[in-house]
């Protein structure tokens, strides 16, 4: 039977969760070793830093690593900006960046959290012992629709930490790190970026 619909409709897909994986192809060993030396030294000098989401036997650096006056900090900022641009699929001309290191030892983990009020977030792995797996020290992304019990809920996605590799994702995406168990420290770099237009608006309000 043909009939004229009494309504107008426009169906769109929401909550696409793109995650970009990347690999450092420019001498990752040199950059990683410089970060490892810095993290080990600072975690010994300042073992009681604020831990934010990190729990158990874990250490969280200050959030200013791309602002320090070390050569490796400039290389790190270039790496994370290139990775973030690849995820954005466009240039990032001006942005506010917060960047920090996380060192996990036996039993260390990161609680379920997101990075509100930023655009993109990422992680870069610096030291990843062989024990790391999809169930050991893995960054994990649960389906954000899961809390509402939808029929289309997907399983949690977990990524194995591999040195010299990393991920970029939307800052609103909830994530956590499963407890790490191993003899050697698991060290990673995390960051979040606020883009130019949002940064200018934020600064005007401050």
Secondary structure in CASP SS format (residue, H / E / C, confidence):
PFRMAT SS
TARGET T0000
AUTHOR 0000-0000-0000
METHOD secondary structure of the structure
MODEL  1
X C 1.00
X C 1.00
X C 1.00
X C 1.00
X C 1.00
X C 1.00
X C 1.00
X C 1.00
X C 1.00
X C 1.00
X C 1.00
X C 1.00
X C 1.00
X C 1.00
X C 1.00
X C 1.00
X C 1.00
X C 1.00
X E 1.00
X E 1.00
X E 1.00
X E 1.00
X E 1.00
X C 1.00
X C 1.00
X C 1.00
X C 1.00
X H 1.00
X H 1.00
X H 1.00
X H 1.00
X H 1.00
X H 1.00
X H 1.00
X H 1.00
X H 1.00
X H 1.00
X H 1.00
X H 1.00
X H 1.00
X H 1.00
X H 1.00
X H 1.00
X H 1.00
X H 1.00
X C 1.00
X C 1.00
X C 1.00
X C 1.00
X C 1.00
X C 1.00
X C 1.00
X C 1.00
X E 1.00
X E 1.00
X C 1.00
X C 1.00
X E 1.00
X E 1.00
X E 1.00
X C 1.00
X C 1.00
X C 1.00
X E 1.00
X H 1.00
X H 1.00
X H 1.00
X C 1.00
X C 1.00
X C 1.00
X H 1.00
X H 1.00
X H 1.00
X H 1.00
X H 1.00
X H 1.00
X H 1.00
X H 1.00
X H 1.00
X H 1.00
X H 1.00
X H 1.00
X H 1.00
X H 1.00
X H 1.00
X H 1.00
X H 1.00
X H 1.00
X C 1.00
X C 1.00
X C 1.00
X C 1.00
X C 1.00
X C 1.00
X E 1.00
X E 1.00
X E 1.00
X E 1.00
X E 1.00
X E 1.00
X E 1.00
X E 1.00
X E 1.00
X E 1.00
X C 1.00
X C 1.00
X C 1.00
X C 1.00
X E 1.00
X E 1.00
X E 1.00
X E 1.00
X E 1.00
X C 1.00
X C 1.00
X C 1.00
X C 1.00
X C 1.00
X C 1.00
X E 1.00
X E 1.00
X E 1.00
X E 1.00
X E 1.00
X E 1.00
X E 1.00
X E 1.00
X C 1.00
X C 1.00
X C 1.00
X C 1.00
X C 1.00
X C 1.00
X C 1.00
X C 1.00
X C 1.00
X C 1.00
X C 1.00
X E 1.00
X E 1.00
X E 1.00
X C 1.00
X C 1.00
X C 1.00
X C 1.00
X H 1.00
X H 1.00
X H 1.00
X C 1.00
X C 1.00
X C 1.00
X C 1.00
X C 1.00
X C 1.00
X C 1.00
X C 1.00
X E 1.00
X E 1.00
X E 1.00
X C 1.00
X C 1.00
X C 1.00
X C 1.00
X C 1.00
X E 1.00
X E 1.00
X E 1.00
X E 1.00
X E 1.00
X E 1.00
X C 1.00
X C 1.00
X C 1.00
X C 1.00
X E 1.00
X E 1.00
X E 1.00
X C 1.00
X C 1.00
X C 1.00
X C 1.00
X C 1.00
X C 1.00
X C 1.00
X C 1.00
X E 1.00
X E 1.00
X E 1.00
X E 1.00
X E 1.00
X E 1.00
X E 1.00
X E 1.00
X E 1.00
X E 1.00
X H 1.00
X H 1.00
X H 1.00
X H 1.00
X H 1.00
X H 1.00
X H 1.00
X H 1.00
X H 1.00
X H 1.00
X C 1.00
END
